[in-house]
Amino acid sequence: MSMTKKPIGPDMEAPARVKALTDASAIHVDPDRNPNLYLRSGRELIRSAASYQEDGQTEHAYMLYMRFLTIFLDKIRTHPKYNEVPQSERKMMSDYCNKILPQAEYLKKELLRKYEKEHKEYMEHVKLMQQQAEELRRKEEAERKAREKTMPKTKPHPLVGAFGHPGSTLRNDDDYFVPNPDSLLAMRPGMPVHGTWVDPHDLRDYTEPAPSAPPGSSTSPMPSVDRSTKPDRFLTPMSSGLRPMVVPASLPAQFLRLAQANTGKNVETCGFLTGQIRGAQLFITDLIIPKQTGSADTCAATNEMEIYDIQDKYHLMTLGWIHTHPSQTAFLSSVDMHNQYGYQVMMPEAIAIVCAPKHNQTGTFMLTPEGLDEIGNCHATGFHPHAKGLFADVHHCTFDASLSVKVHDLRR
């Protein structure tokens, strides 16, 4: 189901804007996924939120803390295998929640203060624009009335007596006939003159037809002025910023070499992009290729706990994933979009790299805000139709040729 949400911006009152940041209805726990994997992902979520908070990105930090609380205080408990999670793990998540709750409440108060200020500035700006528009309207009205007072009374055009206007009569002494210039130029004896009967009071609205431009010349219309335009800072959602991500330029080619055997059999291969936060940037440093199964248009990791063991050992965060399309072009299928949602809901900057060797294409994608909304509310499985425009090329990534990537191939 496709849903259209009102953009989050300073035109919203502060409490509604904070609430819109944490829409719990878009977060769901997959009952088919091992609940232990959610616990592992939860720790990454906390590290990412803490990093945002250190960078002063209050909105992202609050969103991720609330996402964590939504999952581990509420939704994970409905998982059919939640009771199989060791008691020690459940207690650890409960302790995390107790620590995060006051942090989230503090950030909420900070955001409320920030949003109240921005909403006040926005409303003052709107009021000023309305006042300026009203002043302009009054000025134009005054100028129009002044022109009417100074406009001389005009007698009927002499051409009326000379040529007449079949089928028409003067309505009053002040009405006169304005001939069409083209009609006069093409006039021959006995031909009626075509034109318009005009009231002098309406001359301000009458525009004489412009002469035709000579051959070879060009005309440019005057640009129109839209006085309703507002400054960009009032139109751009405050939570749209993403931290820059740096990707080793050699990564796609290196992954394709490792996937070559599967590609030759028209079987997809997938891998996980992991790395670290350094200052205000994310760096992909390690590629983990798990044990997996695949077909011509799908691939799925098996024994995912091995992946998290590697990440724990080297202190790596999940920053996205990579996979091949052996015979198709580079894009995100409906299944790919649902996979990407799982990454992006945990890490807003998470990317999907798609390598299509047959077409010599490599795409780097992520879900758009509309995509996150629609996929988050879709519970269909397998390949199924979705609206267009749910994913797009990323703009927060740079590919650095000076960096290398470490490979952990768990298939061996």
C-alpha positions as CSV (number, residue, x, y, z in Angstrom):
1,M,0.0,0.0,0.0
2,S,1.3,3.4,-0.9
3,M,1.0,6.2,1.6
4,T,1.8,9.9,1.2
5,K,2.9,11.7,4.3
6,K,3.1,15.4,4.9
7,P,6.8,16.5,4.8
8,I,8.3,17.1,8.2
9,G,9.1,20.8,8.4
10,P,8.9,24.0,10.5
11,D,5.3,24.7,9.4
12,M,4.4,21.9,11.8
13,E,3.9,22.6,15.5
14,A,6.8,21.3,17.6
15,P,5.0,18.4,19.3
16,A,3.6,17.1,16.0
17,R,7.0,17.4,14.4
18,V,8.7,15.4,17.1
19,K,6.0,12.7,16.9
20,A,6.4,12.5,13.1
21,L,10.1,11.7,13.5
22,T,9.3,8.5,15.4
23,D,6.5,6.7,13.5
24,A,6.4,3.3,15.1
25,S,3.9,2.0,12.6
26,A,6.7,1.8,10.0
27,I,8.9,-0.4,12.1
28,H,8.1,-4.1,12.1
29,V,10.0,-7.2,13.3
30,D,10.2,-10.0,10.8
31,P,9.0,-13.2,12.5
32,D,11.1,-15.3,10.2
33,R,14.3,-13.7,11.2
34,N,16.3,-15.0,14.1
35,P,15.6,-12.8,17.1
36,N,19.3,-13.0,18.1
37,L,20.1,-11.1,15.0
38,Y,17.9,-8.2,16.1
39,L,19.8,-8.2,19.4
40,R,23.1,-7.9,17.5
41,S,21.7,-5.2,15.3
42,G,20.4,-3.3,18.3
43,R,23.9,-2.8,19.6
44,E,24.9,-1.3,16.3
45,L,21.9,0.9,16.5
46,I,23.0,2.3,19.9
47,R,26.6,2.9,18.6
48,S,25.2,4.8,15.6
49,A,22.8,6.9,17.7
50,A,25.6,7.8,20.1
51,S,27.8,8.8,17.2
52,Y,25.1,11.1,15.9
53,Q,24.7,12.6,19.3
54,E,28.4,13.3,19.6
55,D,28.2,15.0,16.1
56,G,25.4,17.2,17.3
57,Q,22.9,15.6,14.9
58,T,20.1,15.5,17.5
59,E,17.3,14.5,15.2
60,H,19.1,11.3,13.9
61,A,20.2,10.4,17.4
62,Y,16.7,10.7,18.8
63,M,15.2,8.8,15.8
64,L,17.6,5.9,16.3
65,Y,17.2,5.8,20.1
66,M,13.4,5.7,19.7
67,R,13.8,3.1,17.0
68,F,15.7,0.9,19.4
69,L,13.2,1.4,22.2
70,T,10.3,0.6,19.8
71,I,11.9,-2.7,18.8
72,F,13.2,-3.8,22.2
73,L,10.6,-2.5,24.5
74,D,7.6,-3.5,22.4
75,K,7.9,-5.3,19.0
76,I,10.6,-7.9,19.7
77,R,8.4,-9.4,22.5
78,T,5.8,-10.5,19.9
79,H,8.4,-12.5,18.0
80,P,7.4,-16.2,18.0
81,K,10.9,-17.3,19.1
82,Y,11.5,-14.5,21.6
83,N,11.3,-17.0,24.5
84,E,14.3,-18.9,23.0
85,V,16.5,-15.9,23.4
86,P,18.8,-16.5,26.4
87,Q,17.8,-14.7,29.6
88,S,21.1,-12.9,29.8
89,E,20.6,-11.4,26.3
90,R,17.1,-10.2,27.2
91,K,18.4,-8.7,30.4
92,M,21.2,-6.9,28.5
93,M,18.7,-5.3,26.1
94,S,16.5,-4.3,29.1
95,D,19.4,-2.6,30.7
96,Y,20.2,-0.8,27.5
97,C,16.6,0.4,27.3
98,N,16.8,1.8,30.9
99,K,19.9,3.7,30.0
100,I,18.5,5.0,26.7
101,L,15.2,6.2,28.0
102,P,16.6,9.3,29.9
103,Q,18.8,10.0,26.9
104,A,15.8,10.0,24.5
105,E,13.8,12.1,26.9
106,Y,16.6,14.7,27.0
107,L,16.9,14.8,23.3
108,K,13.2,15.2,22.9
109,K,13.2,18.3,25.1
110,E,16.1,19.7,23.0
111,L,14.2,19.1,19.8
112,L,11.0,20.6,21.2
113,R,12.9,23.8,22.0
114,K,14.6,23.8,18.6
115,Y,11.3,23.2,16.7
116,E,9.4,25.8,18.7
117,K,11.9,28.4,17.7
118,E,11.9,27.3,14.1
119,H,8.1,27.2,14.0
120,K,7.9,30.7,15.4
121,E,10.4,32.0,12.8
122,Y,8.5,30.3,10.1
123,M,5.2,31.8,11.1
124,E,6.7,35.2,11.4
125,H,8.1,34.8,7.9
126,V,4.7,33.7,6.5
127,K,3.1,36.7,8.2
128,L,5.7,39.1,6.7
129,M,5.1,37.6,3.2
130,Q,1.3,38.0,3.6
131,Q,1.8,41.7,4.7
132,Q,4.1,42.4,1.7
133,A,1.6,40.8,-0.7
134,E,-1.3,42.9,0.8
135,E,0.8,46.1,0.6
136,L,1.6,45.3,-3.1
137,R,-2.1,44.6,-3.8
138,R,-3.1,47.9,-2.3
139,K,-0.4,49.8,-4.2
140,E,-1.5,48.3,-7.5
141,E,-5.1,49.1,-6.7
142,A,-4.3,52.7,-5.9
143,E,-2.3,53.1,-9.1
144,R,-5.1,51.6,-11.2
145,K,-7.6,54.1,-9.7
146,A,-5.2,57.0,-10.3
147,R,-4.9,56.0,-14.0
148,E,-8.7,55.9,-14.4
149,K,-9.0,59.4,-13.0
150,T,-6.4,60.9,-15.4
151,M,-7.6,58.9,-18.5
152,P,-9.2,61.3,-21.1
153,K,-12.6,60.6,-22.5
154,T,-12.1,59.1,-26.0
155,K,-14.5,59.6,-28.8
156,P,-15.5,56.8,-31.2
157,H,-12.7,55.7,-33.4
158,P,-13.0,57.5,-36.9
159,L,-12.7,54.1,-38.6
160,V,-16.1,53.3,-37.2
161,G,-17.8,55.8,-39.5
162,A,-15.6,55.0,-42.5
163,F,-16.0,51.2,-42.5
164,G,-18.7,50.4,-40.0
165,H,-18.9,47.1,-38.1
166,P,-21.7,44.9,-39.4
167,G,-24.1,43.6,-36.8
168,S,-22.9,45.9,-34.1
169,T,-24.2,49.1,-32.6
170,L,-22.6,51.6,-30.1
171,R,-23.7,51.0,-26.6
172,N,-23.0,54.5,-25.4
173,D,-21.2,57.6,-26.5
174,D,-18.0,56.5,-24.8
175,D,-17.7,53.1,-26.4
176,Y,-15.4,52.8,-29.4
177,F,-14.2,50.3,-31.9
178,V,-10.5,49.1,-31.9
179,P,-9.6,47.5,-35.2
180,N,-7.4,44.5,-35.5
181,P,-4.1,45.7,-37.1
182,D,-3.8,42.6,-39.1
183,S,-7.3,43.2,-40.5
184,L,-6.3,46.7,-41.6
185,L,-3.1,45.6,-43.3
186,A,-5.0,42.9,-45.3
187,M,-8.0,45.3,-46.1
188,R,-9.4,45.5,-49.6
189,P,-12.3,47.6,-50.8
190,G,-15.6,46.2,-49.5
191,M,-14.0,44.0,-46.9
192,P,-15.3,44.5,-43.3
193,V,-12.8,45.5,-40.6
194,H,-12.6,43.1,-37.6
195,G,-11.8,44.3,-34.2
196,T,-13.2,44.8,-30.7
197,W,-15.6,47.2,-29.0
198,V,-13.8,48.6,-26.0
199,D,-15.0,50.5,-22.9
200,P,-12.4,53.2,-22.0
201,H,-12.5,52.0,-18.4
202,D,-11.2,48.6,-19.6
203,L,-8.2,50.0,-21.5
204,R,-5.9,48.9,-18.7
205,D,-6.8,45.3,-19.6
206,Y,-6.5,45.8,-23.3
207,T,-3.3,44.8,-25.0
208,E,-2.6,45.5,-28.6
209,P,-1.4,42.4,-30.5
210,A,2.3,42.4,-30.7
211,P,3.8,42.7,-34.1
212,S,5.3,39.6,-35.7
213,A,9.0,39.2,-35.2
214,P,11.1,39.6,-38.3
215,P,12.5,36.4,-39.8
216,G,15.7,35.2,-38.0
217,S,15.0,37.2,-34.8
218,S,14.2,35.7,-31.4
219,T,12.1,36.9,-28.5
220,S,12.6,36.0,-24.8
221,P,9.6,36.4,-22.4
222,M,10.2,38.4,-19.3
223,P,10.7,36.1,-16.3
224,S,7.7,36.0,-13.9
225,V,8.2,36.8,-10.2
226,D,6.7,34.4,-7.7
227,R,6.3,36.5,-4.6
228,S,5.1,33.4,-2.6
229,T,8.6,31.8,-2.9
230,K,10.1,31.2,0.6
231,P,13.7,30.8,1.5
232,D,15.2,27.3,1.2
233,R,15.7,27.0,4.9
234,F,11.9,26.9,5.3
235,L,11.4,24.2,2.6
236,T,14.2,21.7,3.3
237,P,13.3,19.0,5.9
238,M,15.7,19.4,8.9
239,S,16.2,15.6,9.2
240,S,17.4,15.1,5.6
241,G,21.2,15.2,6.2
242,L,23.3,12.0,6.0
243,R,26.8,11.6,7.1
244,P,29.3,11.2,4.2
245,M,30.3,7.6,3.4
246,V,33.7,6.7,1.9
247,V,33.9,3.5,-0.2
248,P,37.1,1.9,-1.5
249,A,36.9,2.4,-5.3
250,S,38.2,-1.2,-5.9
251,L,35.4,-2.8,-3.9
252,P,32.9,-3.6,-6.7
253,A,35.6,-5.1,-9.0
254,Q,37.0,-7.1,-6.1
255,F,33.6,-8.4,-5.2
256,L,32.9,-9.3,-8.9
257,R,36.1,-11.4,-9.0
258,L,35.0,-13.3,-5.9
259,A,31.5,-13.8,-7.4
260,Q,32.8,-14.9,-10.8
261,A,32.1,-18.6,-10.3
262,N,28.4,-17.9,-9.4
263,T,28.1,-15.4,-12.1
264,G,29.2,-17.9,-14.7
265,K,26.3,-20.2,-13.5
266,N,23.8,-17.3,-13.6
267,V,23.6,-17.3,-9.8
268,E,23.5,-14.2,-7.6
269,T,26.1,-13.5,-4.9
270,C,25.7,-11.3,-1.9
271,G,28.1,-9.7,0.7
272,F,27.9,-7.3,3.6
273,L,29.6,-3.9,3.7
274,T,31.0,-3.1,7.1
275,G,33.2,-0.5,8.6
276,Q,33.7,2.2,11.2
277,I,32.7,5.7,12.1
278,R,35.7,8.2,12.0
279,G,34.7,11.6,13.2
280,A,31.7,12.7,11.2
281,Q,32.3,10.2,8.3
282,L,31.6,6.5,7.7
283,F,34.2,4.3,6.1
284,I,33.6,1.0,4.5
285,T,36.7,-1.0,5.4
286,D,35.6,-4.7,5.3
287,L,33.6,-6.9,3.0
288,I,32.1,-10.0,4.5
289,I,30.9,-12.7,2.1
290,P,28.8,-15.2,4.1
291,K,27.8,-18.8,3.4
292,Q,24.8,-18.4,1.1
293,T,22.3,-19.9,-1.2
294,G,21.3,-18.3,-4.6
295,S,19.4,-18.4,-7.8
296,A,19.3,-16.3,-11.0
297,D,17.4,-13.6,-9.2
298,T,17.8,-14.1,-5.4
299,C,20.5,-14.7,-2.8
300,A,20.3,-15.3,0.9
301,A,22.9,-15.5,3.7
302,T,23.0,-18.6,5.9
303,N,24.5,-19.0,9.3
304,E,24.3,-15.2,9.9
305,M,25.8,-15.5,13.4
306,E,29.2,-16.0,11.8
307,I,28.9,-12.5,10.3
308,Y,28.2,-11.0,13.6
309,D,31.1,-12.8,15.2
310,I,33.4,-11.2,12.6
311,Q,31.9,-7.8,13.3
312,D,32.3,-8.2,17.1
313,K,35.9,-9.4,16.6
314,Y,36.9,-6.4,14.5
315,H,34.4,-3.8,15.9
316,L,32.7,-3.4,12.6
317,M,29.4,-1.7,11.9
318,T,27.0,-2.7,9.2
319,L,26.9,0.0,6.5
320,G,25.1,-1.8,3.7
321,W,25.2,-4.7,1.4
322,I,26.3,-5.7,-2.1
323,H,25.1,-8.2,-4.6
324,T,25.2,-9.2,-8.2
325,H,22.6,-9.3,-11.0
326,P,24.3,-11.8,-13.3
327,S,21.9,-11.4,-16.3
328,Q,19.9,-8.2,-15.4
329,T,20.7,-4.5,-15.2
330,A,21.6,-2.7,-11.9
331,F,18.4,-1.8,-10.0
332,L,16.6,-2.8,-6.8
333,S,13.9,-5.4,-7.2
334,S,11.0,-5.6,-4.8
335,V,12.9,-8.2,-2.8
336,D,16.0,-6.0,-2.8
337,M,14.0,-3.1,-1.6
338,H,12.6,-5.0,1.4
339,N,16.2,-6.2,2.2
340,Q,17.4,-2.6,1.9
341,Y,14.7,-1.4,4.3
342,G,16.1,-3.7,7.0
343,Y,19.5,-2.0,6.6
344,Q,18.3,1.6,6.3
345,V,15.9,1.5,9.2
346,M,18.8,0.6,11.4
347,M,21.4,2.9,9.7
348,P,19.9,5.9,7.7
349,E,23.1,6.0,5.5
350,A,23.1,2.3,4.6
351,I,23.6,1.6,0.9
352,A,23.0,-1.2,-1.6
353,I,25.6,-1.7,-4.3
354,V,24.3,-3.7,-7.3
355,C,26.8,-5.1,-9.8
356,A,25.5,-6.1,-13.2
357,P,28.5,-7.6,-15.1
358,K,26.6,-8.6,-18.3
359,H,25.6,-4.9,-18.8
360,N,28.8,-3.5,-17.3
361,Q,26.8,-1.5,-14.7
362,T,27.3,-0.8,-11.0
363,G,24.7,1.1,-9.1
364,T,24.7,2.5,-5.6
365,F,21.2,2.9,-4.3
366,M,19.1,3.6,-1.2
367,L,15.4,3.9,-0.5
368,T,13.8,7.4,-0.9
369,P,11.6,8.7,1.9
370,E,8.6,7.5,-0.1
371,G,10.3,4.1,-0.4
372,L,10.9,3.8,3.3
373,D,7.2,4.7,3.9
374,E,5.8,2.2,1.3
375,I,8.1,-0.7,2.0
376,G,7.8,-0.2,5.8
377,N,4.0,-0.7,5.4
378,C,4.2,-3.6,3.0
379,H,4.2,-7.1,4.3
380,A,4.1,-9.0,1.0
381,T,6.9,-11.5,0.4
382,G,8.6,-12.7,-2.8
383,F,8.5,-10.6,-6.0
384,H,5.6,-8.2,-6.1
385,P,4.8,-4.9,-7.7
386,H,5.6,-1.5,-6.2
387,A,5.3,2.1,-7.3
388,K,8.2,3.7,-9.2
389,G,10.6,6.1,-7.5
390,L,11.0,4.2,-4.3
391,F,14.8,4.0,-4.6
392,A,17.4,6.4,-6.1
393,D,21.2,6.8,-6.6
394,V,23.0,7.8,-3.4
395,H,24.6,11.3,-3.1
396,H,26.4,10.9,0.2
397,C,29.0,8.4,-1.0
398,T,32.4,9.0,-2.5
399,F,34.7,6.3,-4.0
400,D,38.3,6.6,-2.9
401,A,41.0,4.9,-5.1
402,S,43.6,5.3,-2.3
403,L,41.7,3.0,0.1
404,S,41.6,-0.8,0.1
405,V,39.0,-3.3,1.5
406,K,39.7,-6.3,3.7
407,V,37.7,-9.4,2.6
408,H,36.3,-12.1,4.9
409,D,35.1,-14.9,2.7
410,L,33.2,-17.2,5.0
411,R,32.3,-19.6,2.1
412,R,35.8,-21.1,2.3
